[in-house]
Amino acid sequence: MEKIVISTNKAPGAIGPYSQAIKQGNFVFTSGQLPIDYKTGDMPKSIEEQTKQSLENVKAIIEEAGSSLDKVLKTVVFLSDMNNFAKMNKIYSQYFIENYPSRSAIEVARLPKDALVEIEVIAVI
């Protein structure tokens, strides 16, 4: 099976030597998505706005690969402060309504660009 690089201009470009996503067979694996608005390059301030933007970036990338949020199997949410978990979860639950993907939520010491959240997913196509 061929490894296919997925790239869209509807999400921020990679800020390092990695791809927005890789498609292998019937799976797509995204890189962690920071809450950067692809149109402006800006990052919102609140955890709610940042969660929304990260998920919008994930959504754009997996749609480019031929998938959708309802086909996400696994998410990993990196938080700079676990005290933001409930606020993040409130927004997250607006994107994943039922048949929830499996998920890990991890507090990390620091995220690139001092983001409050970063989200990656694995989806089926």
C-alpha positions in Angstrom: 0.0 0.0 0.0 1.2 3.4 -0.9 1.6 6.2 1.7 -0.2 9.3 0.5 0.5 12.8 1.9 -2.6 14.8 2.5 -2.5 18.5 2.3 -5.1 21.2 2.2 -4.9 25.0 2.1 -8.1 25.1 4.4 -5.9 24.4 7.4 -2.6 25.8 8.5 0.5 24.4 6.8 3.0 22.4 8.7 5.5 24.4 10.8 8.1 21.7 10.6 9.2 18.6 8.7 5.9 16.8 8.8 2.7 16.4 6.8 -0.8 17.6 7.8 -1.9 14.0 7.4 -0.9 10.7 5.9 -3.4 8.3 4.2 -2.5 4.6 4.2 -5.0 2.2 2.9 -8.4 3.1 4.4 -6.9 5.2 7.2 -5.9 8.8 7.6 -3.6 9.9 10.4 -3.5 13.6 11.1 -0.6 15.5 12.7 -1.5 17.4 15.9 -3.5 20.5 14.9 -2.8 23.7 16.7 -5.7 26.3 16.9 -4.3 28.5 14.1 -6.7 30.2 11.7 -5.4 29.3 8.2 -6.8 32.6 6.8 -5.1 35.0 9.3 -2.4 32.9 10.9 -3.8 34.1 14.3 -4.6 31.9 17.3 -7.7 32.6 19.4 -7.3 33.3 23.1 -9.8 31.2 25.0 -9.7 27.4 25.4 -13.2 27.2 23.8 -12.1 29.1 20.7 -8.9 27.2 20.5 -10.6 23.9 20.7 -13.1 24.9 18.0 -10.3 26.0 15.7 -8.2 22.9 16.2 -11.2 20.7 15.4 -12.0 22.8 12.3 -8.5 22.3 11.1 -8.8 18.5 11.8 -12.1 18.5 9.9 -10.7 20.2 6.9 -7.7 17.9 6.7 -9.7 14.6 7.0 -12.3 15.9 4.5 -9.5 16.5 2.1 -8.5 12.9 2.6 -12.1 11.7 1.8 -13.2 11.1 5.4 -15.3 13.0 7.9 -15.7 13.6 11.7 -18.2 10.8 12.0 -15.5 8.4 10.7 -13.0 9.3 13.4 -11.8 6.3 15.3 -9.4 7.8 17.8 -8.5 11.3 19.0 -5.7 12.6 21.1 -6.1 15.9 22.9 -3.1 17.6 24.3 -3.8 20.3 26.9 -1.4 22.7 28.4 -3.5 22.8 31.6 -5.9 19.9 32.6 -8.0 22.5 34.4 -9.3 23.4 30.8 -10.6 19.9 30.3 -14.3 20.6 31.0 -14.3 23.7 28.7 -12.5 21.8 26.0 -14.9 18.9 26.4 -18.0 21.1 26.0 -16.8 22.3 22.6 -15.5 18.8 21.6 -18.9 17.3 22.3 -20.4 19.7 19.6 -18.2 18.0 17.0 -18.6 14.4 18.1 -22.3 13.8 18.8 -22.7 10.0 19.0 -20.7 6.8 18.4 -17.9 8.7 20.0 -14.3 7.9 18.9 -11.9 6.6 21.6 -9.9 9.4 23.1 -6.9 10.2 25.2 -6.5 13.6 26.9 -3.0 14.4 28.1 -1.6 17.4 30.0 1.7 18.5 28.6 4.3 21.0 29.8 4.0 23.2 26.8 2.6 23.2 23.2 4.1 24.9 20.1 3.3 28.6 19.9 2.1 28.4 23.6 -1.2 27.0 22.4 -3.7 25.8 25.0 -4.7 22.7 23.0 -3.6 20.5 20.1 -5.7 17.7 18.6 -4.8 14.8 16.4 -7.1 12.1 15.0 -7.1 8.7 13.2 -10.1 8.3 10.9 -11.3 5.6 8.4 -12.1 6.6 4.8 
